Amino acid sequence: MTRTLIASIAMAMAVGTIAIPAHAESLFVSYADLDLTSAAGQKSLETRINVAAKRVCGYHQEVPGSRIRTREAEQCYKQAVNDATRQVAARIGDTRLGG
């Protein structure tokens, strides 16, 4: 599973997407149309990541009988955003180095 996820992330990076992993699911977020060297491009990607992480983690599902999100959804969302943010930082670094 971990090797598959790493391979998926590596492949996604090569084709202009990042992987948002959550439990057994992954969602790929494209950034091929964005200029990651600009603040606007980075902000657009951040928005896409947040939307994707919320979707894949079931972030909008609430505990039955309340308006509270599940602890699992909160943790999943935070981890997915952190993972994606690391991927983006690496990609921006590669772009600045000409890669």
N, C-alpha and C positions, 0 to 999 in steps of 0.2 A: 504494500500500500504506500509506504513512504517513498520507495523508489519510483513508483508510478507517479506519485504526486510531484516529486522533484523533476522527473522527466517531463511531465505535463507543464510545469512552470517554466522549465528551460525552453521547451518548444514554444510556449506562448510568448516568451520574451523575444524569441527569434522572429515571430511573425507580427509583432506590434500589438500584443495583447498581454494582459496580466491575468493570473488565475486567482480567483477568490475561493479558497477552499473552506468548506464547512462540513464537518462530519463526513459523510460518504459522498457529498455533492461538491461540485466545483462549478464556478461560473466564470467565463472569460470576459474580460472587459477590454474592448479595443481602445487603443490610443493612437492608431495609425494616422488619424486625421489631425492630431494635435501636435503643436510645437512645444515639447517639454522643456525647452530652454527659456520659454516665456512664463511669466507669472500667470497669465490668463490660461495658457495651456495646462499648467500644473493645477490650477483651481478647477478647471473643467474635469480633469482626470480625478481629482479628489471627490468631486460631486458624483461622478460615475461610480467610483469605488464605494462610496457610502450607500448609494441606492442599491448596488449589487449585493453588498454585504447584508443589508437589511432584508433584501429579498431571499437570499440563499439561507439566511439564518432564521427566517420566520419571525423577524423582529416586530412585526405589526400584530402578531397573534398575542392575545392577552390571556391571562389565567382566567378560566371560567369563573364568572361571578364577580369579576373585578376589572379594573382598567390597568392592571399591572402586567408588565411583560414577564415572561418566565425568566428565571435566573440563567437557564441554559441559553436562551436567545440573546440575553445581554452579553454573556461571556463569549458566545460564538461571534457576535457582531464585533466586539472589541478585538478578538483574536484575528478575525478575518481582515479587519481594517489594518491592524498592526502588520500582518503578513504582507498585505498588498502594499502598504507604505514602504516596507523594506524593499520590495521588488521595484517600486517606483524610484526610490532613492538610488538603487543600484543602476537602474536604467538611465536616470538623469546624469549620474556620474560617468557612465559609458558615453553618453551623448557629448558631454563636455570634453571628454578625452578624444572625441572624434570617432567613437566606435558605434 
